[in-house]
Amino acid sequence: YLAGKPVRFVGAHPMAGSHKTGAASADVNLFENAYYIFTPSSLTSPDTLEEMKNLLSGLHARFIEIDALEHDRVTSQISHFPHILASSLMEQTAVYAQEHEMARRFAAGGFRDMTRIAESEPGMWTSILLSNRETILERIADFKERLEAIGQSISKGDEEQIWNFFNQAREQRQAMEIHKRGGVDSSYDLYVDVPDEEDVILRILELLRGTSLVNIHINEENREDIHGILQISFKNAQDMERAERLITENTDYTVVIK
């Protein structure tokens, strides 16, 4: 469509975002240190990328170039397919909860983290799936085989195979750059074991006065008479390390960085 026209086209987008929509959800630091991907084409002139990088420099993103076809393959696995999984899990749980109402109440940390992106805008994701359908269908077929394999291990009671399944996944995740800034919605998380006492959260926040927080969440809030887990997310490692030092020096709470 653009061939022969005075257009310098280059596909580009940041690998960062939010499931929230609207101007009220705007975040000036959303793309800071996140990957901003360019997919040059035959319509991209030599100086186009430099102009684009200059135009977008205020985002403080990390620019990277990749072939368009390879981009679609990679994002089908680490972006598009996870949205299908999240929405499928929500659909399954909603139906299951009709007969097992406590499923809604017990859904906590792991379920919340896995399904957060199911709140994303459906129109955009419908277009994405239809635009990259062949590669996404391949990812779905591959995942079906993996589910079938672990299902067979469970059916056979193969304890060693099941253990290897979880251990391999743990090691592979630890080896990825998923914990580093530059991934999707990546942040630096600090976990604090806090007792169920008055003003505990306020005390910690007072210690962190002047430190920029991305998010704060209390895990295991549905359990009583035990320590809860306060999860605090930061934009960078420096703020996280400073928070760890302040909380450790001024309280007897256990502080863990993951």
C-alpha positions as semicolon CSV with decimal commas, in nm:
position;residue;x (nm);y (nm);z (nm)
1;Y;0,000;0,000;0,000
2;L;0,283;0,241;0,079
3;A;0,511;0,137;-0,209
4;G;0,600;0,427;-0,436
5;K;0,474;0,689;-0,194
6;P;0,691;0,944;-0,011
7;V;0,670;0,756;0,317
8;R;0,953;0,638;0,541
9;F;0,791;0,356;0,734
10;V;0,941;0,178;1,032
11;G;0,740;-0,045;1,262
12;A;0,807;0,031;1,628
13;H;0,663;-0,013;1,975
14;P;0,776;-0,031;2,339
15;M;0,785;-0,363;2,527
16;A;0,608;-0,215;2,824
17;G;0,255;-0,125;2,908
18;S;-0,031;-0,165;3,148
19;H;-0,362;-0,346;3,158
20;K;-0,516;-0,012;3,263
21;T;-0,655;0,230;3,006
22;G;-0,742;0,597;2,984
23;A;-0,564;0,924;3,057
24;A;-0,598;0,875;3,433
25;S;-0,367;0,573;3,405
26;A;-0,089;0,766;3,229
27;D;0,261;0,715;3,368
28;V;0,542;0,946;3,258
29;N;0,801;0,681;3,352
30;L;0,622;0,385;3,193
31;F;0,882;0,325;2,922
32;E;1,191;0,410;3,127
33;N;1,459;0,142;3,066
34;A;1,208;-0,074;2,879
35;Y;1,295;-0,210;2,535
36;Y;1,166;0,002;2,245
37;I;1,169;-0,218;1,935
38;F;1,222;-0,103;1,576
39;T;1,153;-0,329;1,277
40;P;1,307;-0,153;0,975
41;S;1,154;-0,227;0,636
42;S;1,234;-0,155;0,271
43;L;1,057;0,179;0,324
44;T;1,293;0,279;0,607
45;S;1,558;0,525;0,491
46;P;1,903;0,525;0,658
47;D;1,840;0,833;0,870
48;T;1,488;0,735;0,980
49;L;1,594;0,533;1,284
50;E;1,819;0,809;1,415
51;E;1,538;1,061;1,377
52;M;1,299;0,826;1,558
53;K;1,544;0,764;1,842
54;N;1,595;1,137;1,881
55;L;1,220;1,198;1,881
56;L;1,164;0,929;2,145
57;S;1,472;1,003;2,356
58;G;1,261;1,159;2,632
59;L;1,110;0,819;2,708
60;H;1,450;0,699;2,837
61;A;1,383;0,361;2,673
62;R;1,640;0,112;2,543
63;F;1,627;0,101;2,162
64;I;1,674;-0,227;1,976
65;E;1,632;-0,336;1,612
66;I;1,493;-0,670;1,496
67;D;1,358;-0,825;1,176
68;A;0,980;-0,788;1,155
69;L;0,913;-1,160;1,104
70;E;1,137;-1,256;1,394
71;H;0,964;-0,991;1,605
72;D;0,628;-1,158;1,538
73;R;0,768;-1,498;1,632
74;V;0,922;-1,377;1,956
75;T;0,624;-1,170;2,070
76;S;0,385;-1,455;1,992
77;Q;0,555;-1,653;2,269
78;I;0,628;-1,393;2,535
79;S;0,342;-1,149;2,481
80;H;0,054;-1,270;2,264
81;F;0,024;-1,628;2,389
82;P;0,040;-1,531;2,761
83;H;-0,267;-1,312;2,707
84;I;-0,450;-1,615;2,569
85;L;-0,345;-1,819;2,872
86;A;-0,453;-1,550;3,118
87;S;-0,794;-1,508;2,959
88;S;-0,844;-1,886;2,928
89;L;-0,759;-1,932;3,295
90;M;-1,006;-1,661;3,393
91;E;-1,279;-1,816;3,177
92;Q;-1,215;-2,160;3,325
93;T;-1,216;-2,026;3,681
94;A;-1,534;-1,823;3,632
95;V;-1,720;-2,133;3,511
96;Y;-1,571;-2,351;3,785
97;A;-1,665;-2,097;4,053
98;Q;-2,033;-2,131;3,963
99;E;-2,031;-2,466;4,145
100;H;-1,733;-2,400;4,372
101;E;-1,790;-2,048;4,500
102;M;-1,483;-2,050;4,729
103;A;-1,261;-2,053;4,420
104;R;-1,328;-1,680;4,390
105;R;-1,239;-1,615;4,753
106;F;-0,922;-1,824;4,762
107;A;-0,771;-1,680;4,445
108;A;-0,459;-1,507;4,577
109;G;-0,103;-1,417;4,479
110;G;-0,015;-1,671;4,210
111;F;-0,357;-1,657;4,044
112;R;-0,360;-1,277;4,058
113;D;-0,016;-1,248;3,898
114;M;-0,100;-1,497;3,621
115;T;-0,431;-1,336;3,527
116;R;-0,355;-0,964;3,564
117;I;-0,322;-0,912;3,188
118;A;-0,668;-1,064;3,132
119;E;-0,795;-0,711;3,210
120;S;-0,630;-0,576;2,894
121;E;-0,831;-0,400;2,626
122;P;-0,997;-0,673;2,413
123;G;-1,012;-0,483;2,084
124;M;-0,636;-0,447;2,059
125;W;-0,572;-0,812;2,142
126;T;-0,832;-0,932;1,893
127;S;-0,644;-0,743;1,621
128;I;-0,309;-0,879;1,737
129;L;-0,423;-1,242;1,730
130;L;-0,575;-1,207;1,384
131;S;-0,264;-1,032;1,253
132;N;-0,023;-1,297;1,380
133;R;-0,249;-1,600;1,367
134;E;-0,016;-1,860;1,214
135;T;0,261;-1,816;1,469
136;I;0,016;-1,796;1,761
137;L;-0,162;-2,115;1,650
138;E;0,178;-2,284;1,646
139;R;0,239;-2,172;2,006
140;I;-0,103;-2,304;2,112
141;A;-0,034;-2,644;1,953
142;D;0,306;-2,662;2,122
143;F;0,156;-2,580;2,461
144;K;-0,114;-2,845;2,420
145;E;0,163;-3,105;2,380
146;R;0,338;-2,982;2,693
147;L;0,016;-2,995;2,896
148;E;-0,049;-3,345;2,769
149;A;0,302;-3,454;2,869
150;I;0,273;-3,333;3,229
151;G;-0,079;-3,477;3,243
152;Q;0,059;-3,818;3,151
153;S;0,328;-3,787;3,418
154;I;0,062;-3,712;3,680
155;S;-0,154;-4,001;3,556
156;K;0,140;-4,242;3,585
157;G;0,239;-4,108;3,926
158;D;0,589;-4,038;3,791
159;E;0,728;-3,840;4,084
160;E;1,072;-3,788;3,929
161;Q;0,931;-3,653;3,603
162;I;0,697;-3,416;3,787
163;W;0,981;-3,290;4,004
164;N;1,198;-3,234;3,698
165;F;0,912;-3,047;3,533
166;F;0,896;-2,791;3,814
167;N;1,271;-2,774;3,876
168;Q;1,353;-2,716;3,511
169;A;1,099;-2,435;3,492
170;R;1,243;-2,275;3,805
171;E;1,600;-2,286;3,672
172;Q;1,495;-2,156;3,331
173;R;1,308;-1,862;3,483
174;Q;1,600;-1,773;3,707
175;A;1,829;-1,772;3,402
176;M;1,610;-1,533;3,202
177;E;1,638;-1,155;3,209
178;I;1,284;-1,144;3,344
179;H;1,406;-1,000;3,674
180;K;1,593;-0,717;3,502
181;R;1,457;-0,385;3,385
182;G;1,388;-0,407;3,015
183;G;1,124;-0,678;3,019
184;V;0,751;-0,623;3,011
185;D;0,619;-0,447;3,318
186;S;0,939;-0,538;3,498
187;S;1,010;-0,386;3,839
188;Y;1,216;-0,447;4,147
189;D;1,026;-0,622;4,423
190;L;1,098;-0,637;4,794
191;Y;0,901;-0,860;5,033
192;V;0,860;-0,788;5,404
193;D;0,713;-1,031;5,660
194;V;0,493;-0,807;5,873
195;P;0,286;-0,890;6,183
196;D;-0,084;-0,814;6,204
197;E;-0,041;-0,505;6,418
198;E;-0,174;-0,152;6,403
199;D;0,027;0,102;6,199
200;V;0,280;-0,153;6,068
201;I;0,234;-0,043;5,707
202;L;0,246;0,324;5,800
203;R;0,569;0,268;5,990
204;I;0,735;0,111;5,686
205;L;0,608;0,379;5,450
206;E;0,741;0,646;5,683
207;L;1,084;0,485;5,664
208;L;1,060;0,502;5,284
209;R;0,956;0,867;5,271
210;G;1,118;1,026;4,965
211;T;1,152;0,696;4,779
212;S;0,948;0,647;4,460
213;L;0,725;0,337;4,482
214;V;0,572;0,161;4,183
215;N;0,323;-0,046;4,378
216;I;0,248;-0,182;4,723
217;H;0,047;-0,494;4,797
218;I;-0,032;-0,710;5,100
219;N;-0,024;-1,081;5,015
220;E;-0,206;-1,350;5,214
221;E;-0,452;-1,094;5,342
222;N;-0,714;-1,367;5,385
223;R;-0,514;-1,545;5,656
224;E;-0,528;-1,451;6,022
225;D;-0,290;-1,478;6,316
226;I;0,022;-1,511;6,100
227;H;0,268;-1,273;5,943
228;G;0,144;-1,119;5,622
229;I;0,373;-1,043;5,330
230;L;0,407;-0,682;5,224
231;Q;0,522;-0,659;4,861
232;I;0,676;-0,326;4,758
233;S;0,778;-0,259;4,396
234;F;1,037;-0,003;4,289
235;K;1,148;0,150;3,958
236;N;1,515;0,074;4,005
237;A;1,761;-0,136;4,203
238;Q;1,900;0,161;4,394
239;D;1,564;0,246;4,552
240;M;1,501;-0,120;4,633
241;E;1,839;-0,164;4,801
242;R;1,793;0,158;4,997
243;A;1,453;0,037;5,117
244;E;1,597;-0,299;5,219
245;R;1,867;-0,126;5,425
246;L;1,625;0,114;5,595
247;I;1,373;-0,153;5,689
248;T;1,639;-0,397;5,808
249;E;1,815;-0,133;6,021
250;N;1,501;0,007;6,179
251;T;1,281;-0,301;6,229
252;D;1,313;-0,668;6,312
253;Y;1,101;-0,771;6,011
254;T;1,237;-1,026;5,765
255;V;1,314;-0,862;5,429
256;V;1,356;-1,065;5,110
257;I;1,448;-0,957;4,756
258;K;1,333;-1,177;4,467
